[in-house]
Amino acid sequence: MALSAALLLAVLVAGLLAMWWRLERDARALANSLKRVGLRALDTQRRVDAQVRLARAQQFTESAVDLTSATVRAVHRRIAAIPFGLLARTPEAKAQVLRAQALHDETAEAVYGGINAINRLVGRGVRRGLGQHDAVPPAAEDPSDESRPKPPVR
């Protein structure tokens, strides 16, 4: 009887040791899996952060180009108006000067409109590349849209 109790105890201890060994092995595997998941989460967060920084840089750059273009356009218009204004004072040349100024202003507006259109297209392409969607539909940004207010001709 003592032998069977000792044998039963030995079997129980062996079973518990085997169970403990399997639990230890499973715990190590789980810890390694958690480490991998943590690294993936960190990598994903870094990618999201980089994407946010890129989106902010894109937005800043597009705004800066718009502001610079608008400023140059306004300065250009004012500077160009000076010689046209002086030449238009001559009665014989006034009609030709006004036509030349209108052609100049129309050409300048087309150039600045092209710069703005390209800026918007590049911005839209970058936003799409970053997985963002445009808030303004492309038709609303059309530079040839006649409903947009035009600067006054002087």
Secondary structure, DSSP 4 states (H G I P E B T S, - for coil): -HHHHHHHHHHHHHHHHHHHHHHHHHHHHHHHHHHHHHHHHHHHHHHHHHHHHHHHHHHHHHHHHHHHHHHHHHHHHHHHHHHHHHHHTSTTTHHHHHHHHHHHHHHHHHHHHHHHHHHHHHHHHHHHHTT---SS-GGGG-TT-TTSPPPPP-
